[in-house]
Amino acid sequence: MTSTLTTTTRASSPMDTLATPMTSSSGLVTTLRHAAVLAKRSLIKLTRTPEQLIDVTLQPIIFLLLFTYIFGGALGHGSQHQYLQFLLPGLLGQSIAMAGVALGQNLNADIEKGVFDRFRSLPIARSAPLVGAVLGDVVRYVILCLVFAGFGSLIGFRVETNWLAAVAAFGISIAFALCFCWISVFVGMIVRTSGAVQGIMFLLVLPLSFGSNTFVSTDTLPGWLQAFVKVNPISHLVSTVRGLMIGGPVASHLAWTGAWMVGLLAVFVPLALRGYRSRA
């Protein structure tokens, strides 16, 4: 009886599941299976440290209130409601890009604690720890979208197209986040401390966020800045989301967003895996 209980308890551990002998470590299916187990580990960590959700729960609410009720009157030509309609899709694009910063910090902390040394001793695909961490982060992005949808509706935001288009906007935002977060994963692999990850990522994300069409229209900016805004990936994401939620051109911005997503994956996934192999 005692032996049976012990076996049952150990089988529920993600680490023990990974320790199951692997027949083909190079197969895509095997890699995804291992990544799914490690994604489950990330979710368990998230439930035990809910304070990690502040950047996808309280922060979006604070930003919505701050920009709508303090700056909205001036930026929206006296109409805070009109500015909220313009602002919310932009803030969604900005926030979902910034949400990936925590992923690089967590991975860097795991390396410092020796967690990845434990992974290296297991018969798992080498890329599974990184892919699993990225997949586990999807929950944070979904929560962020739900906060924007729920709190935005509460303070007066209304979808002007249809809810199917709005759901598509959230889906595209999550897909973009899954590509953009690989920058944070790469930085987390090459710097020494998790604090450095945050500093470097904010140096990168803040110019992209504020040098975009998130808060004001592109044509209100200086000419030299407009050139940057028009190639900024966050600008194309925001324009896509804005078009799907309140109307406007979508196709060209969606194509540019897709191109940026492919480019981010093509560049930063190999760099992150290379950094992982040399660090872990």
KASUL-V567508 format. One line per field, one symbol per residue. phi: phi as a letter, one per 30 degrees, with the letter a starting at -180 (. if undefined). A space follows every 50 residues. Layout:
phi->???
This chain:
phi->.ddddddddddddeddddddeccbdcddddddddddddddddddddddbd ddcedcbdddddddddddcccddddchjcddddddddedddddddddddd dddddddddddddidddddddcdbdddedddddddddeeddddedddddd ddddcjdbdccadddddddddddddddddddddddddddccdbdddeddd dddddddddddbcdcbdddcceeddeddddcdddddddddddddcbjkdb edddddddddddddddddddddddddddcd
